[in-house]
Amino acid sequence: MGIALHNIPDIRRFYGYEPAVCSKIDFFAVDYPPITTHCCASRITAENPDEGFKPTSGKINSVRFQSSGDCWGYFSVGLRGGIHEFADSQFGHIFAKGPNREAARKSLRFALMNLATGVEFKVRGI
């Protein structure tokens, strides 16, 4: 975008600088902030394992997923539940965070287990 990193408010905030000021930051001299949160992500795809995980098109009847404070998801499914035959097979992401990697992993696993039992979809050829 042509914006210097030291001018991006979120970067300034991350390094403990005032976000509204545009002074330069020497990223090699400043200490990296301690890591306090870990995040894990999972891609949700429509693929056929019997055909070498080839992308599959069709219709998703419903996706039930409830975000929480430590887990959230994004899904891109057409208004009528369709996944276009020429689209990428990925139609969603689920993210989970925790104070360490193991806690984030457990939250993600729990979310995926709930998604697997809450998803009612049958992918059919268009």
N, C-alpha and C positions, 0 to 999 in steps of 0.2 A: 504493500500500500504506500510505500515511500515515507512512512513515519518512523523516525528513530525510536528505538526501544525505550530510551530514557524519557520520551514524551508521551508514552502510553500510561494512563493513570493506573491501570491494574498492575502493570510491571513496577511502577514506582511504589505502589502500596505493598506489593509482595516483598520488595527489598527494604521496606520501612521508611520510605521517603514520602514527603508531602505530595499527594497526587496532582494538586493544582499548579505546582511549580514545575518549570521546564529546565531545571539545571541538569547538566550532564552527570551521568553516573559511570564511574570507572568499574565495570563489571568484573575486571580481573583483580581489583584491589578490595572490593567489598566482600564480606563473608556471606556465604549462601545461608539463607534462613533455615533454621532447623525444620525438618519434615515432621509435621504433626498429624497429617492425614494421608492415607493411602487410598487409591482408587483402582478397581478392577472393572473391566468391561467385557461384554459378551455381544457378539453379533447374532441376530436372529435372521435366519435365512430360509428360503423355500428351495430345497435341493432334494434330489432323488438319490439315496444311497445305493439303490440297485443299479443305477447307471453311472457310477463313479462320481456321485455328488454333483451331477449336472443340474444347472438351474431349472426349476420347474415353474410353469405358469399355471394359473387357475384362479380359484376363488377361495377366500378365507371367510368362513361363516361368522366367526367372532374371535376377538382377542380380548381376554379379560386380564388386565394387569393393574394393580394398585400401587402407585408410588408411595414411598414413605420417606422419612427424614434421612435415612442412610441408603436409600435405593430408589432409582428413578429410571424411566424408560422413555424412548421415543420410537414411534412406529409410523411408517408411511404406507398406508394401504388406501386404495381408491375408495370413493364413496360407496360403491357397491361391493366392496371387499375383494377387488381384483388385484392380481399381480400380473402385469403385462408380460406377454411371452418374450418380448425383446428387452425387458428391464433386467437390471442386476438382481440377483436372487436375494440380496439383503433387503429386508423390509423393516428392520428394527434394531435397536440397541438397548441394552440394559446396563446400567452403571451402578456400582455399589461402593460405598466408602466406609472406612473404619480407622481407628487409631493406629492400626498396623496392618500389614498385608494379610495376615491370617484372618483377622476380623472382617476385612473387606471381602476376602474370598468366601467366607462363611455366609455373609449377607447376600452375595451374588448367587451362591449355590441355593440358598433358601428362596430367593426371588425366581430363579429358573425352575425350581421344583414347583412353585406355585403357578408359574406360567404354564408349565407342562400339564398340570392338572386342570388349569382353567381355560386352556385353549381348545376351542371346538372348531377345528378347521379341517376341511378336506380339500386338498389341492387336486383340481381336475383340469385336464387339458382344455384349452379354449377352442 
